[in-house]
Amino acid sequence: MNANVGSFLINSFHTPAIRHLAWLCQAPQLMRSPITFDPAKHLPANYPNILAAWDRNPSAAPPLLSEPPQRRLGFYFERLYQVLLDDLLGWPILLKNQQIQSNGRTIGELDFVVHNRADNRIEHHEIAIKFYLGVPEPIGHTLWYGPNASDRLDIKTARLLEQQSRRTELPETLALLAESNITGPLTPRVFMPGYLFYPDVPQAITPHYVPDEHLRGRWMYVFDAKALNTSHWVVLNKPHWIGHWFQSEPPDAEHVLEALARVDTKAAPQLFAVMQENAQTGSWFETDRIFVVPGSWP
């Protein structure tokens, strides 16, 4: 699946936070597991109408959607997820970002403990939004790194499934839940949407646990990007890594060249959207997204 997932729905909203929330409601995940959580299976059929009403009248929208985005994308993503649970699904949030203590030190944290009203059960949700770039290895497999290369898809997936989602089994967590009159067992759920970015050559191998419908982009080194015509690219900064980008004005070619120069000098990856003009409306919409990385990466 490409960057156009649900773009017709998402691009109908003027408020960025509501576009991001609409994307979250339908984005495929980066892992396949019996405990993954699919919001689309539980959302009310009229949820696009609810989002449209909030878009028309921002004062009627949940206050969290009007707060400025935090600098860290993960915190902003958590805020959107809270609106999804609380305001779209109507599931009470019993605990959020609850630290687990043992002998005076923090040994973990619970992202969300919620009451799933559809199935009438208490669930523990661990969430993340991730962007990984595939680096083919000489021995025939591919390592998938985050843009800062200190994060890896295989490690994060194992941690989510084997550690984070199982924290409610710890005696310290059970005691913490009992203090809030929450009795187990809790059903673990994991939600990790995002993108995998593929190199043009050589071919990257998709992990077996990643669903076929995952969102895809491309990545390249900055010296390759500088050789291309990038006049139809735009710079994507957080929090607009979430969702599908569109804009009414034409791309700013000079802005892109400046961003490419920064990748070179500051040795930091940068995300771009490849844009195409809608001949009927004159607006520009995303058709692909590309991570550009410095020559030293990863």
MARRO-232405 format. One record per residue (C-alpha): residue in three letters; x, y, z. Coordinates in steps of 0.25 Angstrom, whole numbers, padded with zeros to 4 digits, always signed. Layout:
<nodes>
ALAXYZ ...
</nodes>
This chain:
<nodes>
MET+0000+0000+0000 ASN+0005+0014-0003 ALA+0004+0027+0004 ASN-0010+0029-0002 VAL-0017+0021+0009 GLY-0030+0028+0012 SER-0025+0041+0005 PHE-0039+0045+0000 LEU-0044+0044+0014 ILE-0032+0050+0021 ASN-0030+0062+0011 SER-0045+0066+0013 PHE-0041+0072+0027 HIS-0034+0086+0029 THR-0030+0084+0043 PRO-0016+0077+0043 ALA-0019+0069+0057 ILE-0032+0064+0051 ARG-0025+0059+0038 HIS-0015+0052+0047 LEU-0026+0046+0055 ALA-0033+0041+0043 TRP-0020+0034+0038 LEU-0018+0028+0051 CYS-0032+0022+0051 GLN-0029+0014+0038 ALA-0014+0012+0037 PRO-0009-0002+0036 GLN+0001-0007+0046 LEU+0016-0011+0045 MET+0014-0025+0051 ARG+0005-0037+0051 SER+0001-0043+0064 PRO-0011-0048+0071 ILE-0011-0037+0081 THR-0010-0025+0071 PHE-0022-0015+0072 ASP-0029-0011+0060 PRO-0037+0002+0063 ALA-0045+0001+0050 LYS-0052-0012+0055 HIS-0058-0004+0067 LEU-0060+0010+0061 PRO-0075+0015+0059 ALA-0079+0015+0045 ASN-0081+0030+0045 TYR-0067+0034+0051 PRO-0064+0042+0038 ASN-0076+0050+0041 ILE-0071+0052+0055 LEU-0058+0057+0050 ALA-0064+0066+0040 ALA-0073+0073+0050 TRP-0060+0075+0059 ASP-0053+0081+0047 ARG-0064+0090+0044 ASN-0066+0095+0058 PRO-0052+0093+0065 SER-0059+0098+0078 ALA-0067+0085+0079 ALA-0055+0076+0077 PRO-0048+0070+0089 PRO-0038+0080+0095 LEU-0026+0071+0093 LEU-0027+0073+0078 SER-0025+0088+0079 GLU-0013+0088+0088 PRO+0000+0091+0081 PRO+0007+0078+0077 GLN+0018+0073+0086 ARG+0032+0073+0081 ARG+0033+0058+0082 LEU+0025+0051+0072 GLY+0022+0039+0082 PHE+0015+0049+0092 TYR+0007+0055+0081 PHE+0003+0041+0076 GLU-0001+0037+0090 ARG-0010+0049+0090 LEU-0017+0046+0077 TYR-0019+0031+0082 GLN-0025+0036+0095 VAL-0036+0044+0087 LEU-0038+0031+0079 LEU-0041+0023+0091 ASP-0048+0033+0099 ASP-0056+0042+0089 LEU-0058+0033+0077 LEU-0059+0019+0083 GLY-0065+0024+0097 TRP-0056+0014+0104 PRO-0052+0019+0118 ILE-0037+0021+0121 LEU-0034+0015+0134 LEU-0019+0018+0135 LYS-0010+0026+0125 ASN+0005+0026+0126 GLN+0005+0019+0139 GLN+0019+0016+0144 ILE+0022+0003+0151 GLN+0031+0004+0163 SER+0039-0007+0170 ASN+0047-0004+0183 GLY+0047+0011+0179 ARG+0051+0010+0165 THR+0043+0010+0152 ILE+0043-0003+0145 GLY+0033+0000+0134 GLU+0021+0008+0130 LEU+0007+0005+0125 ASP+0003+0013+0113 PHE-0012+0011+0114 VAL-0022+0003+0122 VAL-0036+0004+0117 HIS-0050-0002+0118 ASN-0053-0008+0105 ARG-0068-0006+0105 ALA-0070-0014+0092 ASP-0065-0027+0098 ASN-0067-0022+0113 ARG-0053-0025+0117 ILE-0041-0018+0123 GLU-0030-0016+0113 HIS-0015-0012+0114 HIS-0011-0004+0101 GLU+0004-0002+0097 ILE+0005+0008+0086 ALA+0016+0013+0077 ILE+0018+0020+0063 LYS+0030+0016+0056 PHE+0038+0019+0043 TYR+0048+0009+0038 LEU+0058+0009+0027 GLY+0062-0004+0021 VAL+0077-0007+0020 PRO+0081-0020+0012 GLU+0092-0027+0018 PRO+0103-0035+0011 ILE+0098-0048+0017 GLY+0084-0047+0010 HIS+0075-0041+0021 THR+0071-0027+0023 LEU+0072-0019+0036 TRP+0061-0008+0038 TYR+0067+0004+0045 GLY+0060+0016+0050 PRO+0065+0030+0045 ASN+0074+0032+0056 ALA+0079+0017+0055 SER+0078+0014+0070 ASP+0064+0008+0068 ARG+0062-0005+0060 LEU+0049-0011+0056 ASP+0052-0026+0060 ILE+0057-0021+0074 LYS+0045-0012+0076 THR+0035-0023+0072 ALA+0041-0033+0081 ARG+0041-0023+0093 LEU+0026-0019+0090 LEU+0022-0034+0089 GLU+0031-0040+0100 GLN+0032-0029+0110 GLN+0024-0017+0109 SER+0011-0024+0106 ARG+0013-0034+0118 ARG+0016-0024+0128 THR+0002-0026+0135 GLU+0007-0040+0139 LEU+0017-0034+0148 PRO+0014-0035+0163 GLU+0017-0020+0164 THR+0007-0017+0153 LEU-0004-0026+0159 ALA-0002-0018+0173 LEU-0003-0005+0165 LEU-0015-0009+0158 ALA-0022-0014+0171 GLU-0019+0000+0177 SER-0028+0006+0166 ASN-0039-0006+0168 ILE-0035-0012+0154 THR-0035-0027+0155 GLY-0029-0036+0144 PRO-0026-0043+0136 LEU-0024-0031+0126 THR-0024-0034+0111 PRO-0012-0029+0105 ARG-0013-0020+0092 VAL-0002-0014+0083 PHE-0003-0003+0073 MET+0009+0001+0064 PRO+0005+0008+0051 GLY+0016+0014+0043 TYR+0024+0013+0030 LEU+0035+0004+0024 PHE+0045+0012+0015 TYR+0051+0003+0004 PRO+0064+0006-0004 ASP+0064+0006-0019 VAL+0075-0004-0020 PRO+0078-0014-0015 GLN+0065-0020-0011 ALA+0061-0020+0003 ILE+0054-0032+0009 THR+0041-0029+0017 PRO+0041-0036+0031 HIS+0031-0048+0031 TYR+0023-0042+0042 VAL+0020-0029+0035 PRO+0006-0029+0028 ASP+0006-0028+0013 GLU-0003-0016+0014 HIS+0008-0008+0022 LEU+0011+0007+0017 ARG+0023+0008+0009 GLY+0033+0019+0005 ARG+0047+0020-0001 TRP+0060+0025+0005 MET+0073+0029-0002 TYR+0086+0036+0001 VAL+0087+0051+0000 PHE+0097+0050-0012 ASP+0087+0042-0020 ALA+0075+0052-0016 LYS+0084+0064-0021 ALA+0085+0058-0034 LEU+0069+0057-0036 ASN+0059+0068-0040 THR+0053+0071-0026 SER+0045+0083-0030 HIS+0032+0075-0027 TRP+0037+0071-0013 VAL+0033+0077+0000 VAL+0040+0076+0014 LEU+0032+0068+0024 ASN+0034+0072+0038 LYS+0028+0066+0051 PRO+0016+0064+0054 HIS+0013+0064+0039 TRP+0021+0050+0038 ILE+0007+0045+0042 GLY-0004+0045+0031 HIS-0004+0049+0017 TRP+0001+0062+0013 PHE-0006+0072+0004 GLN-0005+0087+0002 SER-0011+0098-0007 GLU+0001+0105-0011 PRO+0012+0099-0021 PRO+0025+0093-0015 ASP+0036+0102-0011 ALA+0048+0096-0018 GLU+0058+0105-0011 HIS+0053+0101+0002 VAL+0056+0086-0002 LEU+0070+0089-0007 GLU+0073+0096+0007 ALA+0068+0084+0014 LEU+0076+0075+0006 ALA+0088+0083+0009 ARG+0085+0082+0024 VAL+0085+0067+0023 ASP+0099+0068+0017 THR+0105+0078+0028 LYS+0097+0073+0040 ALA+0097+0058+0037 ALA+0083+0056+0040 PRO+0072+0049+0032 GLN+0060+0057+0026 LEU+0047+0053+0022 PHE+0041+0058+0009 ALA+0028+0057+0002 VAL+0027+0055-0014 MET+0015+0064-0018 GLN+0006+0064-0030 GLU-0004+0075-0034 ASN-0018+0072-0035 ALA-0022+0078-0049 GLN-0036+0081-0045 THR-0034+0088-0031 GLY-0020+0093-0033 SER-0016+0087-0019 TRP-0004+0078-0018 PHE-0005+0064-0011 GLU+0006+0054-0007 THR+0008+0042-0016 ASP+0021+0037-0009 ARG+0030+0040+0003 ILE+0045+0039+0003 PHE+0055+0039+0014 VAL+0068+0045+0010 VAL+0080+0041+0019 PRO+0095+0046+0020 GLY+0106+0038+0014 SER+0110+0033+0028 TRP+0096+0027+0031 PRO+0094+0017+0038 
</nodes>
